[in-house]
Amino acid sequence: MPRNRAALAARLSVRLYRSMLAVYPAGFRRDYGQQMAQVFRDTCNERYAEGGHRGLVELWTSVLIDLALSALRERIAAMTSATNRSAPILEGGQQMNRRSLIGPVLPYVLSIVFGLGISYVNLHTDEVTFVALPLFGVAAVLGFLSPRGAWRWALLLVVWTPLGQWLAYLAGMKLPYPNNEASDILTVLASTSIFAFAGCYSGVLARWLAGKFEGGSAEQTRQ
Amino acid sequence: MESTNNSPETLLPLTPAVFNILLALASGEKHGYGIMQEVGAQTGGKMRMGPGTLYGSIKRMIDLGLIEESDERPDPALDDERRRYYRLTGFGKRVASAEAERLELLVARARDRQLLSDTGSAHWGGL
């Protein structure tokens, strides 16, 4: 039984880690993504063999920090490289409306930081509103400020809450609500996904409407 | 992609991650997990790189011509899955040597100022 649990924990961990590689630039992911997942899997097996669930929790803690910092570094490097290659200038009202208002890197940082914060709140309250409303609100703001590929912000916001709850389950932490089965964590994943994606695309819609309104006003002014 | 025209000194000082990867590869080509294990062993467990830091460093080291990809083959000690191996280039060896000499000079200075005993530091079990 312990070996089955170890294999399941490692398999789930690797699947989750693979999905989180989306935070890296596409080129970096293409060149090194498979190797990174391989190394992560090997390290999972090693840490579980050494320290069981606690070893896995410690690994995830260090890997999440590594992920956030290294992804930021690679994004900045890719952005610098693209700037040096003189990226084409966007023109036209429609493209302007989809451009990020806060640069290409900050949405990733904000998604991760707020996602971690919401995950922390989730572990210390049984009030769903305290998790759902901030999640929706932050997602909406990010979707508004950076509408292109808004699904990325939703994903980065969502992943930490069920992950934190799963780590709490592995560590045997007592939470203010039932957290004894895989279905509890899947329910959290489903509900946080709904709020995050709904929030993000509400923000995208608001941005589109704002653009339409601006375009309509400009038209009236010209007339 | 070896930078034969660059002097090794232009890249100094190296970051701890880069120097430890060069040191790990000095004993022979390795795949990513092997590099990670070797770095952990040579630092007494004090430096554990995540996959993001490891491959970010590998990417930059390849761009600088310090290391190169070798081939893909399974590691019999692990499993049947093929793994990409890396090795030092000639330029990488020279850079690693230059950094080691720089550190040796610093250690000598520290010893002169009695910050280190004459027997040397035993914290990492010796390098």
HADDOCK unambig.tbl for C-alpha pairs under 7 A between the chains (distance, minus, plus):
assign (segid A and resid 32 and name CA) (segid B and resid 55 and name CA) 6.81 0.50 0.50
assign (segid A and resid 36 and name CA) (segid B and resid 51 and name CA) 5.30 0.50 0.50
assign (segid A and resid 39 and name CA) (segid B and resid 32 and name CA) 6.58 0.50 0.50
assign (segid A and resid 39 and name CA) (segid B and resid 33 and name CA) 5.25 0.50 0.50
assign (segid A and resid 39 and name CA) (segid B and resid 51 and name CA) 6.56 0.50 0.50
assign (segid A and resid 40 and name CA) (segid B and resid 51 and name CA) 6.62 0.50 0.50
assign (segid A and resid 63 and name CA) (segid B and resid 50 and name CA) 5.79 0.50 0.50
assign (segid A and resid 66 and name CA) (segid B and resid 50 and name CA) 5.63 0.50 0.50
assign (segid A and resid 66 and name CA) (segid B and resid 52 and name CA) 6.06 0.50 0.50
assign (segid A and resid 66 and name CA) (segid B and resid 53 and name CA) 6.58 0.50 0.50
assign (segid A and resid 67 and name CA) (segid B and resid 52 and name CA) 5.85 0.50 0.50
assign (segid A and resid 70 and name CA) (segid B and resid 52 and name CA) 5.34 0.50 0.50
assign (segid A and resid 70 and name CA) (segid B and resid 53 and name CA) 5.73 0.50 0.50
